[in-house]
């Protein structure tokens, strides 16, 4: 690659990082609040100019939308109007609820009905955790492949995969409890020995003797060296796939936390509101008994 190209990439990198950070912020804000009116308003003000509306009724409506959007962003809710916000606040205060147990639910809490939406939250939590685990493990394998200084290759007439670089070829394993190259290893120094016992090496590596010779040839042949370098460089692109899968895994893990919180919040509200209803009913019953006793005393006198 030419120096000019490297300089161009170096100049682009800071801007690319800024664009990715901005997009991530917009996506996070959109998922958090459910709307992006505030961001669009700022973008419009920057590009066109003017931050406020000229009509007072539109300004009042816009101020209400900003209050709703800010409330949603701070408390992770999905209120649609200022009326819903005020009713929600009064409901929380009247029932002495822990707002932290509700602020994790986002779209899983119905602000209009002030209840947790129906759903199979235990099953959903298990599913999202399984997805997060599988994607995380797979992304770690891809990261290891991208950072490896050896090419992952397989001969057409063989079944096993192996690692190959300019100094050695060794067994590859996808078992995390086993070390790479634990089964066999063939080095360039071994290939330089004379005579070369290909049958013994083939039996140890469970490869054909001809492929042992092909491996030894790859350590010195310029075309094979270049081909191995190309494979190693192409493997580095798996880092982006790994990061993408890791982000999806993190989103799945966050979804698991949210569905788990929804299950616990549903149980919490049922107990909290049920206990309050029982206490209110007991107070009403006691008041009724007192009134009835007072009435009897008045009649007796």
Secondary structure, 3 states (H helix, E strand, C coil): CCHHHHHHHHHHHHHHHHHHHHHHHHHHHHHHHCCCHHHHHHHHHHHCCCCCCCCHHHHHHHHHHHHHHHHHHHHCCCCCCHHHHHHHHHHHHHHCCCHHHHCCCHHHEECCCCEECCCCHHHHHHHHHHHHHHHHHHHHHHHHHHHCCCEEECCCCCCCCEEECCCEEEECCCCCCCCCCCCCEEEHHHHCCCCCCHHHHHHHHCCCHHHHHHHHHHCCCHHHHHHHHHHHHHHCCHHHHHHHHHHHHHHHHHHHHHHHHHHHHHHHHHHHHHHHHHHHHHHHHHHHHHHHHHHHHHHHC
